Amino acid sequence: MYWCKECKRSLVDPLIATEYEIHREVDDRQYEKFEIPYCPACGHEVFEAKKCSCGKWTNCLDDWCDDCLRIRDKAVIHCIAQIRLNTKLKLSSEDTRDLILNYFGEVI
């Protein structure tokens, strides 16, 4: 399975381009062959894909899919807003961030 960062989708059958690197320092006949997968839709290079913890496919370089990151960001922003409102804005943004991080230090 492959992942296109441009299209943000998984694909099974990428286009394969073969490139050769000639090693003239050894001998003119010595070369390496590279097969590089490309997205058939947009033409960008694709990467191996992996499944996020939620089950959706994502880039192998990322730990989480875009949907999980979007959900996390929305929840954290809501949490920060609620803490600041409930303390009548007595906590600065930095204090609020430290309070939230302190929670995770105690839970772990």
QUIBEL-V425134 format. One line per field, one symbol per residue. psi: psi as a letter, one per 40 degrees, with the letter a starting at -180 (. if undefined). burial: b if it has 16 or more other C-alpha atoms within 10 Angstrom, else e. A space follows every 50 residues. Layout:
BEGIN
psi = ???
burial = ???
END
This chain:
BEGIN
psi = iihhddefiiidgiihhhiihhgdddieehiihhhhhihddeeiiiiiii hideeiiiieeidiidddddddddddddddddddddeffdhidddddddd ddddddd.
burial = bbbbeeeebbbeebbeeeeeeeeeeeeeeeeeeeeebbbeeeeebbbebb bbeeebbbbbeeebbbeeeeeeeeeeeeeeeebbeeeeeeeeeeebeeee eeeeeeee
END
